[in-house]
Amino acid sequence: MARARRITLPFFPHYIRQVAKDPAFTDETDYRAYLHVLGRAASRHHLSILAYSIQPTEVHLLVLPVSPATLSRTLAQVNREYSIWRHIRSEQSTPIWSGRFQSCAFDRPQLWAAIRFLEARTAPHSSRNIHHTGEDPACLLDLALWAEVYGPARWARFAGLTDPPFETALVAGIVSGQPLLESVQAKAAAR
């Protein structure tokens, strides 16, 4: 059976989920290596990283691609380079990732709810502290839009809010790969 084509929409935020077969991250060195590779690949392919949450067996990212190829090229490079690094370090060559990454595009007004949803996850490494302090020593996140709209003080007031209908739709969209675009959904409902 043929794989469903991944839908990537330039200049729309995308929620990415990459699942590992076994724990892909076992200690602080693994997390730092992954974030380093992610930062280099995102810079090379012009992918803006808006938020992240990294658990031992899953990676969750919010990104903003500038072209359809940006997303797949960046994650292909990240997965390839991190896998090589991890194989050398562990002296094993078993696959790290469990298939392709999942993704879902959504409208920009939903971006803040998506960041809150992602950062509410319990994870050893997350962009949560970066958004609460406004400081990103690794310069991994694209904080320009966030700083313009929120900044640390205002974000602290809104960070705990939830949007259950959007969060439910986002989880379904990640699995299906279908975009959550209000403009597209409104046109479909009008027909």
N, C-alpha and C positions, 0 to 999 in steps of 0.2 A: 504494500500500500504506500502510495506517495505521501511524503510529508506535506503538511499544510504550509503554504508560503507565509513567512513571517512578514507582518505589516509594520513598516517603519515610516513614520511621517516626519519629515524635516521640520524643525523648530516647534515641535510639540513635545511636552515632557513624556518620558517613558518610564514605567516601573519595570525593573528587570529582576528576575529571580533565577539564580543558578544553584542547583542542588548537587551535592557531592555524594559519591557512593559510600564512602566512609568519612570520618572526620578529615577534612582538608586542612584544618588548622589545629595544631596541637599545643602551640605555645606562642608567646609574644613575638618571637622571631618570624613565625609563619605569617602572622597578621601584618607585621611591618613589611615583609617581603611582598605580600599581595598588594598592599596599599601603594608601595613604591612602583611596582609593575603597572598597576592601574593608573597612577598619575602620569607615568611616562607614556603609556599607550594613549590615554585620553588627550594628552598634549599633542602627540604626534598626529592623531586623527581628528583633532578639533571637536572633541566630545566634552561637553560641560557636565561635570559631576555636581549634582545639586544636594544629594544626601546619600548616606550609606549605612548599612547595618550588616555586620559580618558575624555569623555564628559559626560554631565548629563545622556544621554540615550544610550551611546555606549562606549565600551572598545575596543581599538585597540592595539594589541601587536605584536611585532616581537620576535620570540623565536627560540631557537635551541635545539631540543629534542635529547637525547642520545639513546632512544629506542622508539618503537611504543607506548608503554603504558605510557611513561613519560608525554606526552602532555595531554591526557585525564585524567590521575590521578591528575595532577596538577590543571587543570581547574575545575575538579569535586570538589576537596577540596576547592579551592578558592570560587567557586560559593556557595557551601554548607555553609562554615564558614561565608562568608560575608552576605549571606541571613539570617542566624541565628542572627548575630549581628544586622543587619538592622531591623529584625522583633522585636527583644527585644527593640531596641531603639525607634522604631516608634509605638510599641504596636499594630502592624497589622501583619496579616499573609498572605497577598496577594502575589502571585508569583512575583518575581522581574524580572527574565529573560524571554525573549520571545523565548523559544525553545533552541535548541542546538547552540553551538558556530560554526561559519563558519571558515574554514581554507583553506590555499593554500600553498603548498610547492613550493620552487623555487630554482634555482641554486645559489651558493654562489657569483658568480660575480655580480648578481643582488641585492645583499644585500644592497649596498650603496644607490642605487636608491630607494629601498624599505624604508630604514630609512628616506631618504629625503621626500618621499611621505607621510609617516606616520606623520612625524614631521611638515609638512606643514599644517596639519589640525589645525583649530582654536579650542583649547581645554583649559579648566582651568588647567589641569595637563598633562604635557608632559615631555618627556626626552630631549626636545630641549635644554634647558639651561644646562643640564648635558653635552651634546655633545659640546656645545660652550665653557664651562669652563673646562671640564675634571674632574669636582669634583662631586661625588655622595655621599653625606653625609649618605644616607640611605643604601648605598652599595647594591642597588637593581640590577643595570645593570652589565652585564659582559662586561667590557670595554677593555679587553686585546687585542682582534683582532682590534677593532676600533683604539686604541691608537697606535698599531703597524703600521697600514696603514695610519691613518690620524693625530690624535691629534687635540687639539682645534684650533690651528692657521691654519692648512691646511684645517680642516673641514669648517671653516668660509668661505673659498674661494669657496668650492664646495656645501655648504648646500642649496643654492638657485637654483641649477640646477634642471631641470626636464627631464623626459624621457617619453613623452606621449605614445608611443607604449607599453612600458613595463607597465606603470600605467593602461592603458586600459585593457591590458591582465590580470594584477593582479586583478583588480576589477571583471572581468569575472571569473577568477579562484577562487576567494573567494566565489562567489555565487555558482559555479558549484562544487567546492571542488576538481577540477582536478589540478594536479601539473603543474607548468610552468618550465619544464626542457628542456633546449636547446638540450641536448644530446638525450633525448627521442624524441623530436619534429623533430630533424634532421634525426633520423633513420626512423621515420614514413613518412617523406616527401620523403626519398630516395626510399621507396617501391613502 
